[in-house]
Amino acid sequence: FIVNKRGLRKWGGNYRKVIIKAIGQEIANFKEKNYNPKKSLLDTGFKQIKIKSWKASEIYTVINAVEYVQSVSIWASVPDNLKPIAITALVKYFTRMKKNTGKIERKHAIRVVVGTK
């Protein structure tokens, strides 16, 4: 049983750019492009693979959006001494987004992959 949630817009890429600009150096890229849960299950002996997909969205507060960024893998590549600078820039970015659009929305596709052995 695998659940995969993937962003539909460049939401992650945009906040990544905000961090890079704020701290003045590169950080890690997102890596999920080559992830294939069906292949992973087949390679480990599962059969009768079923996939269900749908689109959804989440609405965040400014603080929740910043906490979300801090929970993703690229955050670990931000040097500890520069994290306060990145957080300040993210708060400004998400505050501006909410002011301009009325919300902070992350659209994504959810995919559930189930197999039996």
N, C-alpha and C positions, 0 to 999 in steps of 0.2 A: 504494500500500500504506500503510494507516494503522492504527496500533495506539492504542487509547484505553483507559486504565485509570481507572475512576471509583469512588470510595468508595461503599459501600452504606449505611453508617451515618453518624452525625454525628461521626465521629472527628475530621475536620478542623475542624469547627465548634467542637468542644469545646476543642481545643488553641488555636484562635484566641481563644476567650474567656479562656483562661488567660493568654495573652500580653497581651491588652487590660487585664485586671485588674491584672497585674503592672506594666505600664509606665504605666498611667493615661491611655491615649489610644487612639483608634481606629487600626486598621490596615486594609489593603486587604481586600476580600472576594474569595472565589473567583469565577472568571468562566466556568467551563466549561458552565454550564447551557444556553446556546444553541448549543453546538458540535454540528454535524451533519456527520460525516465523509462520509457518502454524498452529501449535497448538495455538499460541497466537491469531491468527485471528479467528480460530474456537471457542475458548473459549469465545470470545467477540461477538459471534453471526454472524460472516461472513460465507458466503456459497460460493460455486463455486470458490474454491481456485485454482489459476493457478500459477505455478512456472516456471521461466525461469532462467537458470544458464549458466555461461560461465567463462572461465579463461582469465585473463589479467595480465599485469604487469605494474609497474610504475618505472621509472628511476629517481633517486634523485641525487642532488648535495650533497656534504658533509653537507653543512649548512641546506639544505632542509631535509635531513635525521635526523639531530639532532632536527630540529623544529618538525618533525613528532613525534619523541619519546616524545618530550615535550607536544604533543597534546593528547597522549593516557592516559588512566585512571591510569596506574601504576605510571606515573610521579608524581602524587599527593602524593604518599607514600614516595617519596624521601624527606628527611628533607630539609627545605629551606637552612640551613647553609651548606649542603653537595651538593647542586645542582651545584655550580660551579665546584666542583671536578668531578661530574658525567658528566658534559658537556665536560670538557677537555678529559676525557676518551672516550667519544662517538666520539668526533672529531678524536682522534687517531684511534679508531676502524674503523670508516667509511673511513678515509683516507687510511688506510691499505687495506681495502676491495676494494676500487677503484683502488689502485695500483696493487693489486694481480689479480683482475678479469676484470679490465678495466671499471667497472661500479658499481653502487650501485642500485641493482634491487630488488624490492619487488614483488614477484609473489603472486597472490591471486585468489580466486574464488569469483565471484559476483553472488548473488542470489536475484532476485526480486520476491516477493510474493504479489499477488493481489487477493483480494476477494471482493465480493459484499454482501450487506445485503438484 
